[in-house]
């Protein structure tokens, strides 16, 4: 039986598990949603795995293509040309769209700026995100741009801060382009709560985890174990009218002595579900 909490999990969180195990265990823990990560899909045929999601009582919160950035990032160094990377994202949308709910957001990021030229990346993003949004809309899908934390500058992003992301989305001005608000990535944004309110209906998906000073580019921790006031952030997001799931996305690294990915992942899911219940209750006050 699914939890009444609007809580889901990204398949990045349970990286070592197979797609099938993710679906089975998320459902067993009573979660409501799954963020699909395409690297776990069968390259020959997406349909059987994607159809297993609603059969298990889960919904799809969002999708992460194997190539999900305009420029190379730490997850996908190839291809290098932005237009080729856009084609990869489009191909994922084309293959996934028939098997997920209408208006499912596909998460995109900028990738790192070649030679540090963030201005060129920004200008490319204006046209590429408009192109992707139009492509997605024609398939009744959406694009969610995710600004990353500045610790990921030079490896994964050329733009950080929710305020900068909102400005870019506003400049593109396409109804199928919105925002992925990840608390680990945006909690240091100046005047964060004012910016969240300004985002309004452009918030397409929300991701949560917790922060301590990273020991690598992939060193997130479980809810309640760090410095982020997730309850306050969730409260403000709820005030915008956002009614979608809050997705646990924890990147870790197996080289870390206390790596989430080397721990009992069932315990991780249960702990975070329990902590999110407290976050949700506090956010409603």
BAPATOR-577883 format. One record per residue (C-alpha): x, y, z; residue in one letter; residue number from 1. Coordinates in steps of 0.001 Angstrom, whole numbers, plus 500000, padded with zeros to 6 digits. Layout:
N
<u X, v Y, w Z, vexdo a, milum NUM>
...
This chain:
285
<u 500000, v 500000, w 500000, vexdo x, milum 1>
<u 501426, v 503364, w 498983, vexdo x, milum 2>
<u 502153, v 506072, w 501518, vexdo x, milum 3>
<u 499882, v 509134, w 501400, vexdo x, milum 4>
<u 503071, v 511199, w 501448, vexdo x, milum 5>
<u 504065, v 512765, w 498105, vexdo x, milum 6>
<u 507489, v 511144, w 498319, vexdo x, milum 7>
<u 509415, v 509448, w 495546, vexdo x, milum 8>
<u 512963, v 508349, w 494816, vexdo x, milum 9>
<u 515343, v 508897, w 491929, vexdo x, milum 10>
<u 517047, v 505825, w 490562, vexdo x, milum 11>
<u 520330, v 507683, w 491056, vexdo x, milum 12>
<u 519782, v 507183, w 494804, vexdo x, milum 13>
<u 519772, v 503413, w 494393, vexdo x, milum 14>
<u 522419, v 503364, w 491659, vexdo x, milum 15>
<u 523676, v 499809, w 492435, vexdo x, milum 16>
<u 520212, v 498255, w 492059, vexdo x, milum 17>
<u 518676, v 497128, w 488782, vexdo x, milum 18>
<u 515640, v 498855, w 487293, vexdo x, milum 19>
<u 513456, v 495927, w 488294, vexdo x, milum 20>
<u 514679, v 495955, w 491877, vexdo x, milum 21>
<u 514117, v 499704, w 492106, vexdo x, milum 22>
<u 510487, v 499336, w 491089, vexdo x, milum 23>
<u 509878, v 496403, w 493397, vexdo x, milum 24>
<u 511544, v 497942, w 496462, vexdo x, milum 25>
<u 510130, v 501464, w 495985, vexdo x, milum 26>
<u 506660, v 499955, w 495871, vexdo x, milum 27>
<u 507394, v 497731, w 498868, vexdo x, milum 28>
<u 508358, v 500799, w 500915, vexdo x, milum 29>
<u 505103, v 502500, w 499970, vexdo x, milum 30>
<u 506636, v 505281, w 497878, vexdo x, milum 31>
<u 504430, v 507097, w 495397, vexdo x, milum 32>
<u 506848, v 507948, w 492595, vexdo x, milum 33>
<u 510029, v 507058, w 490761, vexdo x, milum 34>
<u 512407, v 509289, w 488829, vexdo x, milum 35>
<u 513421, v 507184, w 485848, vexdo x, milum 36>
<u 517117, v 507221, w 484967, vexdo x, milum 37>
<u 517538, v 506026, w 481408, vexdo x, milum 38>
<u 520908, v 504375, w 482034, vexdo x, milum 39>
<u 518985, v 501581, w 483794, vexdo x, milum 40>
<u 516613, v 500965, w 480882, vexdo x, milum 41>
<u 516993, v 498104, w 478421, vexdo x, milum 42>
<u 518473, v 499790, w 475360, vexdo x, milum 43>
<u 516521, v 497542, w 472980, vexdo x, milum 44>
<u 513036, v 498023, w 474411, vexdo x, milum 45>
<u 511963, v 500544, w 477063, vexdo x, milum 46>
<u 508305, v 499538, w 477093, vexdo x, milum 47>
<u 508223, v 496496, w 479426, vexdo x, milum 48>
<u 510165, v 498248, w 482177, vexdo x, milum 49>
<u 508230, v 501502, w 481928, vexdo x, milum 50>
<u 504897, v 499666, w 481909, vexdo x, milum 51>
<u 505940, v 497860, w 485107, vexdo x, milum 52>
<u 505952, v 501196, w 486955, vexdo x, milum 53>
<u 502177, v 501852, w 487043, vexdo x, milum 54>
<u 501603, v 498130, w 487505, vexdo x, milum 55>
<u 503539, v 498432, w 490777, vexdo x, milum 56>
<u 501419, v 501381, w 491898, vexdo x, milum 57>
<u 504064, v 504029, w 491202, vexdo x, milum 58>
<u 503930, v 507125, w 489058, vexdo x, milum 59>
<u 506806, v 508723, w 487132, vexdo x, milum 60>
<u 507916, v 512013, w 488685, vexdo x, milum 61>
<u 510505, v 512830, w 486028, vexdo x, milum 62>
<u 513024, v 511322, w 483630, vexdo x, milum 63>
<u 516807, v 511653, w 483400, vexdo x, milum 64>
<u 518178, v 510899, w 479944, vexdo x, milum 65>
<u 521626, v 509294, w 479782, vexdo x, milum 66>
<u 522770, v 512482, w 478086, vexdo x, milum 67>
<u 520923, v 515237, w 479909, vexdo x, milum 68>
<u 523200, v 518244, w 479502, vexdo x, milum 69>
<u 523923, v 520561, w 476589, vexdo x, milum 70>
<u 527671, v 520333, w 477124, vexdo x, milum 71>
<u 529729, v 517453, w 478567, vexdo x, milum 72>
<u 529265, v 516709, w 482260, vexdo x, milum 73>
<u 530554, v 514154, w 484762, vexdo x, milum 74>
<u 527896, v 511594, w 483790, vexdo x, milum 75>
<u 528305, v 511788, w 480007, vexdo x, milum 76>
<u 531455, v 513145, w 478408, vexdo x, milum 77>
<u 530383, v 512161, w 474896, vexdo x, milum 78>
<u 529263, v 513391, w 472472, vexdo x, milum 79>
<u 530856, v 516803, w 472852, vexdo x, milum 80>
<u 528809, v 518865, w 470384, vexdo x, milum 81>
<u 525687, v 520460, w 471927, vexdo x, milum 82>
<u 523542, v 519719, w 468868, vexdo x, milum 83>
<u 524428, v 516025, w 469089, vexdo x, milum 84>
<u 523572, v 516026, w 472779, vexdo x, milum 85>
<u 520215, v 517662, w 472057, vexdo x, milum 86>
<u 519519, v 514859, w 469574, vexdo x, milum 87>
<u 520218, v 512295, w 472309, vexdo x, milum 88>
<u 517750, v 514014, w 474656, vexdo x, milum 89>
<u 515125, v 514138, w 471917, vexdo x, milum 90>
<u 515610, v 510438, w 471207, vexdo x, milum 91>
<u 514982, v 509629, w 474872, vexdo x, milum 92>
<u 511843, v 511756, w 474918, vexdo x, milum 93>
<u 510625, v 510052, w 471750, vexdo x, milum 94>
<u 511112, v 506570, w 473208, vexdo x, milum 95>
<u 509867, v 507244, w 476753, vexdo x, milum 96>
<u 506896, v 509546, w 476083, vexdo x, milum 97>
<u 504402, v 506850, w 474969, vexdo x, milum 98>
<u 504827, v 505017, w 478281, vexdo x, milum 99>
<u 504715, v 507746, w 480938, vexdo x, milum 100>
<u 502011, v 510217, w 482076, vexdo x, milum 101>
<u 501360, v 513342, w 480042, vexdo x, milum 102>
<u 503459, v 516367, w 481066, vexdo x, milum 103>
<u 506197, v 514227, w 482599, vexdo x, milum 104>
<u 509271, v 516477, w 482949, vexdo x, milum 105>
<u 512624, v 515516, w 481456, vexdo x, milum 106>
<u 515413, v 517040, w 483537, vexdo x, milum 107>
<u 518190, v 518959, w 481751, vexdo x, milum 108>
<u 521292, v 520833, w 482882, vexdo x, milum 109>
<u 523841, v 522977, w 481063, vexdo x, milum 110>
<u 526956, v 520873, w 481540, vexdo x, milum 111>
<u 530328, v 522523, w 482117, vexdo x, milum 112>
<u 531349, v 525577, w 480100, vexdo x, milum 113>
<u 534104, v 524778, w 477576, vexdo x, milum 114>
<u 537064, v 526996, w 478369, vexdo x, milum 115>
<u 535044, v 528675, w 481095, vexdo x, milum 116>
<u 532886, v 530515, w 478536, vexdo x, milum 117>
<u 529658, v 530642, w 480532, vexdo x, milum 118>
<u 528276, v 533393, w 478310, vexdo x, milum 119>
<u 528400, v 531106, w 475271, vexdo x, milum 120>
<u 526709, v 528308, w 477219, vexdo x, milum 121>
<u 523942, v 530668, w 478337, vexdo x, milum 122>
<u 523268, v 531833, w 474775, vexdo x, milum 123>
<u 523203, v 528231, w 473529, vexdo x, milum 124>
<u 520827, v 527276, w 476339, vexdo x, milum 125>
<u 518330, v 529934, w 475255, vexdo x, milum 126>
<u 517918, v 528348, w 471831, vexdo x, milum 127>
<u 518472, v 524701, w 472761, vexdo x, milum 128>
<u 516011, v 524715, w 475658, vexdo x, milum 129>
<u 513405, v 526398, w 473465, vexdo x, milum 130>
<u 513972, v 523692, w 470843, vexdo x, milum 131>
<u 513708, v 520911, w 473432, vexdo x, milum 132>
<u 510612, v 522427, w 475030, vexdo x, milum 133>
<u 508881, v 522623, w 471657, vexdo x, milum 134>
<u 509865, v 519031, w 470848, vexdo x, milum 135>
<u 508635, v 517819, w 474234, vexdo x, milum 136>
<u 505369, v 519754, w 474059, vexdo x, milum 137>
<u 504481, v 518134, w 470739, vexdo x, milum 138>
<u 504709, v 514810, w 472555, vexdo x, milum 139>
<u 502792, v 516128, w 475596, vexdo x, milum 140>
<u 505959, v 516108, w 477686, vexdo x, milum 141>
<u 507872, v 518928, w 479457, vexdo x, milum 142>
<u 511470, v 520025, w 480088, vexdo x, milum 143>
<u 512673, v 520889, w 483610, vexdo x, milum 144>
<u 515910, v 522884, w 483775, vexdo x, milum 145>
<u 517952, v 522187, w 486899, vexdo x, milum 146>
<u 520478, v 524710, w 488208, vexdo x, milum 147>
<u 523266, v 522947, w 490097, vexdo x, milum 148>
<u 525264, v 523857, w 493172, vexdo x, milum 149>
<u 528363, v 525995, w 492470, vexdo x, milum 150>
<u 530611, v 523184, w 493773, vexdo x, milum 151>
<u 529798, v 521494, w 490447, vexdo x, milum 152>
<u 531017, v 524417, w 488330, vexdo x, milum 153>
<u 533676, v 523283, w 485839, vexdo x, milum 154>
<u 532418, v 519682, w 485975, vexdo x, milum 155>
<u 528646, v 519744, w 485488, vexdo x, milum 156>
<u 527224, v 523241, w 485244, vexdo x, milum 157>
<u 527794, v 526715, w 483891, vexdo x, milum 158>
<u 524883, v 528226, w 485812, vexdo x, milum 159>
<u 523897, v 528019, w 489467, vexdo x, milum 160>
<u 521352, v 529610, w 491740, vexdo x, milum 161>
<u 517606, v 529262, w 491363, vexdo x, milum 162>
<u 517375, v 532971, w 490570, vexdo x, milum 163>
<u 519613, v 532581, w 487496, vexdo x, milum 164>
<u 517664, v 529534, w 486378, vexdo x, milum 165>
<u 514354, v 531361, w 486669, vexdo x, milum 166>
<u 515713, v 534237, w 484619, vexdo x, milum 167>
<u 516764, v 531838, w 481851, vexdo x, milum 168>
<u 513414, v 530038, w 481851, vexdo x, milum 169>
<u 511593, v 533368, w 481716, vexdo x, milum 170>
<u 513725, v 534523, w 478786, vexdo x, milum 171>
<u 512963, v 531360, w 476822, vexdo x, milum 172>
<u 509282, v 531849, w 477614, vexdo x, milum 173>
<u 507965, v 528438, w 476540, vexdo x, milum 174>
<u 505132, v 526916, w 478582, vexdo x, milum 175>
<u 506739, v 523470, w 478385, vexdo x, milum 176>
<u 509986, v 524699, w 479966, vexdo x, milum 177>
<u 510086, v 524931, w 483739, vexdo x, milum 178>
<u 512330, v 524165, w 486666, vexdo x, milum 179>
<u 513666, v 521246, w 488638, vexdo x, milum 180>
<u 514187, v 522564, w 492165, vexdo x, milum 181>
<u 516743, v 520408, w 493981, vexdo x, milum 182>
<u 517212, v 521528, w 497578, vexdo x, milum 183>
<u 520872, v 520384, w 497654, vexdo x, milum 184>
<u 521585, v 522516, w 494603, vexdo x, milum 185>
<u 519629, v 525675, w 495425, vexdo x, milum 186>
<u 519517, v 526052, w 499215, vexdo x, milum 187>
<u 522329, v 528647, w 499161, vexdo x, milum 188>
<u 520530, v 530858, w 496607, vexdo x, milum 189>
<u 520248, v 534444, w 497934, vexdo x, milum 190>
<u 516679, v 535321, w 499007, vexdo x, milum 191>
<u 515750, v 531709, w 498239, vexdo x, milum 192>
<u 512176, v 531830, w 499517, vexdo x, milum 193>
<u 511373, v 534965, w 497531, vexdo x, milum 194>
<u 512787, v 533302, w 494423, vexdo x, milum 195>
<u 510738, v 530140, w 495017, vexdo x, milum 196>
<u 507582, v 532231, w 495267, vexdo x, milum 197>
<u 508514, v 533946, w 492003, vexdo x, milum 198>
<u 508912, v 530539, w 490327, vexdo x, milum 199>
<u 505249, v 529751, w 490934, vexdo x, milum 200>
<u 503812, v 527279, w 488451, vexdo x, milum 201>
<u 507146, v 526915, w 486658, vexdo x, milum 202>
<u 508264, v 524370, w 489270, vexdo x, milum 203>
<u 507822, v 521057, w 487448, vexdo x, milum 204>
<u 509611, v 518699, w 489852, vexdo x, milum 205>
<u 511256, v 518930, w 493287, vexdo x, milum 206>
<u 514231, v 516900, w 494495, vexdo x, milum 207>
<u 515424, v 516651, w 498100, vexdo x, milum 208>
<u 518448, v 515437, w 500049, vexdo x, milum 209>
<u 520776, v 516961, w 502641, vexdo x, milum 210>
<u 524121, v 518750, w 502667, vexdo x, milum 211>
<u 527404, v 518543, w 504472, vexdo x, milum 212>
<u 530625, v 519960, w 503089, vexdo x, milum 213>
<u 531240, v 517654, w 500127, vexdo x, milum 214>
<u 534275, v 515384, w 499959, vexdo x, milum 215>
<u 533664, v 514857, w 496254, vexdo x, milum 216>
<u 531280, v 516076, w 493580, vexdo x, milum 217>
<u 528891, v 513270, w 494548, vexdo x, milum 218>
<u 528563, v 513382, w 498326, vexdo x, milum 219>
<u 524979, v 514008, w 499334, vexdo x, milum 220>
<u 523453, v 512640, w 502505, vexdo x, milum 221>
<u 520117, v 511515, w 503866, vexdo x, milum 222>
<u 517400, v 513922, w 504921, vexdo x, milum 223>
<u 517905, v 515151, w 508461, vexdo x, milum 224>
<u 521636, v 514405, w 508535, vexdo x, milum 225>
<u 522840, v 517777, w 507279, vexdo x, milum 226>
<u 522380, v 521538, w 507186, vexdo x, milum 227>
<u 519445, v 522128, w 504821, vexdo x, milum 228>
<u 516172, v 523341, w 506307, vexdo x, milum 229>
<u 514127, v 521160, w 503975, vexdo x, milum 230>
<u 510915, v 521774, w 505940, vexdo x, milum 231>
<u 511127, v 525530, w 505356, vexdo x, milum 232>
<u 511891, v 525069, w 501663, vexdo x, milum 233>
<u 509085, v 522541, w 501197, vexdo x, milum 234>
<u 506684, v 524900, w 503001, vexdo x, milum 235>
<u 507435, v 527692, w 500536, vexdo x, milum 236>
<u 507195, v 525339, w 497570, vexdo x, milum 237>
<u 503794, v 524137, w 498773, vexdo x, milum 238>
<u 502657, v 527763, w 498941, vexdo x, milum 239>
<u 503296, v 528112, w 495196, vexdo x, milum 240>
<u 500629, v 525477, w 494562, vexdo x, milum 241>
<u 503088, v 522758, w 493546, vexdo x, milum 242>
<u 501354, v 519426, w 494086, vexdo x, milum 243>
<u 503817, v 516936, w 492613, vexdo x, milum 244>
<u 506129, v 514506, w 494385, vexdo x, milum 245>
<u 509277, v 515331, w 496327, vexdo x, milum 246>
<u 511968, v 513045, w 494962, vexdo x, milum 247>
<u 514919, v 511822, w 497001, vexdo x, milum 248>
<u 518021, v 512216, w 494843, vexdo x, milum 249>
<u 521248, v 511232, w 496576, vexdo x, milum 250>
<u 524475, v 511008, w 494625, vexdo x, milum 251>
<u 527248, v 509226, w 496448, vexdo x, milum 252>
<u 530598, v 507672, w 495651, vexdo x, milum 253>
<u 531724, v 504157, w 496418, vexdo x, milum 254>
<u 535170, v 505459, w 497398, vexdo x, milum 255>
<u 533678, v 507341, w 500344, vexdo x, milum 256>
<u 534021, v 505449, w 503648, vexdo x, milum 257>
<u 530337, v 505938, w 504472, vexdo x, milum 258>
<u 528976, v 505809, w 500941, vexdo x, milum 259>
<u 525205, v 505607, w 500659, vexdo x, milum 260>
<u 525702, v 503301, w 497671, vexdo x, milum 261>
<u 527625, v 500766, w 499806, vexdo x, milum 262>
<u 525057, v 500758, w 502595, vexdo x, milum 263>
<u 521789, v 498874, w 502980, vexdo x, milum 264>
<u 519635, v 500760, w 500478, vexdo x, milum 265>
<u 516400, v 499471, w 501988, vexdo x, milum 266>
<u 517457, v 501151, w 505230, vexdo x, milum 267>
<u 518233, v 504338, w 503295, vexdo x, milum 268>
<u 514762, v 504377, w 501767, vexdo x, milum 269>
<u 513035, v 503687, w 505080, vexdo x, milum 270>
<u 515038, v 506322, w 506953, vexdo x, milum 271>
<u 514372, v 508993, w 504341, vexdo x, milum 272>
<u 510683, v 508169, w 504086, vexdo x, milum 273>
<u 510399, v 508517, w 507868, vexdo x, milum 274>
<u 512335, v 511788, w 507905, vexdo x, milum 275>
<u 510320, v 513179, w 505003, vexdo x, milum 276>
<u 507147, v 512464, w 506976, vexdo x, milum 277>
<u 508465, v 514854, w 509636, vexdo x, milum 278>
<u 509536, v 517391, w 506985, vexdo x, milum 279>
<u 506057, v 517240, w 505430, vexdo x, milum 280>
<u 504315, v 517660, w 508761, vexdo x, milum 281>
<u 506477, v 520678, w 509704, vexdo x, milum 282>
<u 506052, v 522241, w 506257, vexdo x, milum 283>
<u 502295, v 522325, w 506703, vexdo x, milum 284>
<u 502407, v 524506, w 509816, vexdo x, milum 285>
